[in-house]
């Protein structure tokens, strides 16, 4: 049986529990190409848009700090003051840019797989440094896919670089004829734009890699039919356990129902197959309620409890069958049975008065009116 389970194909989609367990282990879909493309594209865009601002800031800082007085060379404190000032100015100039890149690097993985933190994924796994396992991964399907992506990345960057050089060839040669500062600004603009185009070209790799990673992650988490059945048993409970729980629930409900029988006003019987117990609160606004009912052995037990508690028993088969089939526990009787039940309760109150104060025992009611839609045959 175990061998058959191992050979069984994984054809079923992963369940919610399987996906949740994978996330707890840190196994979620990730695309390094997507993260790289987003981070580099944002970095290149910032350099392209704010490149001149960075160049002007660095030039201004160099002009300011490279003008040292002769006395500064003889006092180390002065040199340290200049260095501290330079560091602070550089931090103000590039700090927001570096902070933005850090936030992008942290937010990019959320685009594929979402945010996830797993302590189990941080545990050391020594099989990862096993050379044999490394060779297996290199020649596995995943390793071949990674090799194909690397080759495609090199080819794409090479073609994009060649196209950019071909486009800017005349402009690059013309830099030598420009003044120094305009040439630096022109060169930085060309480099920033070219870097942005190169990074955007990586988006093509990411557009291919993201579906591949999602498909591979889904494929690795697929389950066999036996695994799905076992998980359903573990999640919802095994049949024998569920049966035992249902049995206990029925026993509790039956015990509670039997506790209501001594409080009933009357028990109407079939006289052997059915038994229903009714209770009416004289000061209440509602109709009489059915507090217990049963058939066969349960009916016999209701009758025994009623006899022990001196609850009146009335044999009225049509009414007993109608009440049993039309009314659930703790529900009021249907309106069609009001008249019949009223006659029964009137008999019960007369019987109770005769027993308490003496007098003639009233005759049991007969020919109780049962509507055709509520009547049930034996």
Residue pairs with C-beta under 8 A, 6 or more apart in sequence:
5 224
5 226
8 224
8 225
8 226
9 224
10 222
10 223
10 224
11 222
11 224
11 225
12 222
12 223
12 224
12 225
12 227
12 228
13 218
13 222
13 223
14 22
14 218
14 221
14 222
14 223
15 223
15 228
15 231
17 231
17 235
18 221
18 223
18 231
19 221
22 28
22 221
23 116
23 118
24 118
24 120
25 118
25 120
25 121
26 116
26 118
26 120
26 121
26 122
27 121
27 217
27 220
27 221
28 113
28 114
28 116
28 217
29 112
29 113
29 213
29 214
29 217
29 218
30 109
30 112
30 113
30 213
31 112
31 206
31 209
31 210
31 213
32 209
33 149
33 153
33 202
33 205
33 206
33 208
33 209
33 210
34 108
34 111
34 112
34 206
34 209
34 210
35 105
35 108
35 109
36 202
36 206
37 199
37 202
37 203
37 205
37 206
38 104
38 108
38 111
38 206
39 101
39 104
39 105
39 108
40 199
40 202
41 196
41 199
41 200
41 202
41 203
42 100
42 101
42 104
43 101
43 104
43 199
44 192
44 195
44 196
44 198
44 199
44 200
45 196
46 97
46 100
46 101
47 54
47 192
47 195
47 196
48 189
48 192
48 193
48 195
48 196
50 97
51 188
51 189
51 191
51 192
52 185
52 188
52 189
54 93
54 94
54 97
55 184
55 185
55 188
57 89
57 93
58 93
61 86
61 89
61 90
61 93
65 82
65 85
65 86
68 82
71 78
72 78
72 79
72 82
73 79
109 115
112 210
112 213
112 214
113 217
127 133
137 143
142 216
145 212
145 216
149 205
149 208
149 209
152 205
152 208
153 202
153 205
156 201
156 202
156 204
156 205
157 198
157 201
157 202
160 197
160 198
160 201
161 198
164 194
164 197
164 198
165 172
168 190
168 194
171 186
171 190
172 190
175 183
175 186
175 187
176 183
178 186
223 231
233 239
236 242
237 245
254 298
257 291
257 292
257 329
258 292
258 301
258 302
258 305
260 277
260 279
260 291
260 292
261 267
261 277
261 291
261 292
261 302
261 305
261 306
261 309
261 311
262 305
262 306
262 308
262 309
262 311
263 279
263 291
264 277
264 278
264 279
264 291
264 292
264 306
264 311
265 278
265 279
265 280
265 288
265 311
265 312
265 345
265 348
266 277
266 278
266 311
266 312
266 313
266 314
266 344
266 345
266 348
267 275
267 276
267 277
267 278
267 292
267 302
267 303
267 306
267 311
267 312
267 313
267 314
268 275
268 276
268 277
268 278
268 314
268 315
268 316
268 319
268 320
268 323
268 344
269 275
269 299
269 303
269 313
269 314
269 315
269 316
269 317
269 320
270 299
270 315
270 317
270 320
270 321
271 315
271 317
272 299
272 300
273 295
273 296
273 299
273 378
274 293
274 294
274 295
274 299
274 317
274 320
274 321
274 324
275 292
275 293
275 294
275 295
275 298
275 299
275 300
275 302
275 303
275 306
275 320
276 290
276 292
276 293
276 320
276 323
276 324
276 327
277 290
277 291
277 292
277 293
277 302
277 306
277 311
278 288
278 289
278 290
278 291
278 323
278 333
278 341
278 344
278 345
279 288
279 289
279 291
280 287
280 288
280 289
280 345
286 332
287 332
287 333
287 335
287 338
287 341
288 332
288 333
288 341
288 345
289 330
289 331
289 332
289 333
290 323
290 327
290 328
290 329
290 330
290 331
290 332
290 333
291 329
291 330
292 302
292 329
293 302
293 323
293 324
293 327
293 329
294 301
294 302
295 324
303 313
305 311
306 312
306 313
307 313
312 348
312 351
312 352
314 344
314 347
314 348
314 364
314 365
315 364
316 340
316 344
316 365
316 368
317 378
318 368
318 370
318 375
318 376
319 337
319 340
319 341
319 344
319 368
319 370
321 375
321 376
321 377
321 378
322 337
322 340
322 370
322 374
322 375
322 376
323 333
323 337
324 376
325 374
325 376
326 333
326 334
326 337
326 374
327 333
327 334
333 341
334 374
336 370
336 371
336 373
336 374
337 370
337 371
337 374
339 369
340 368
340 369
340 370
343 365
343 368
344 365
344 368
346 365
347 362
347 364
347 365
350 362
351 361
351 362
353 359
354 360
354 361
354 362
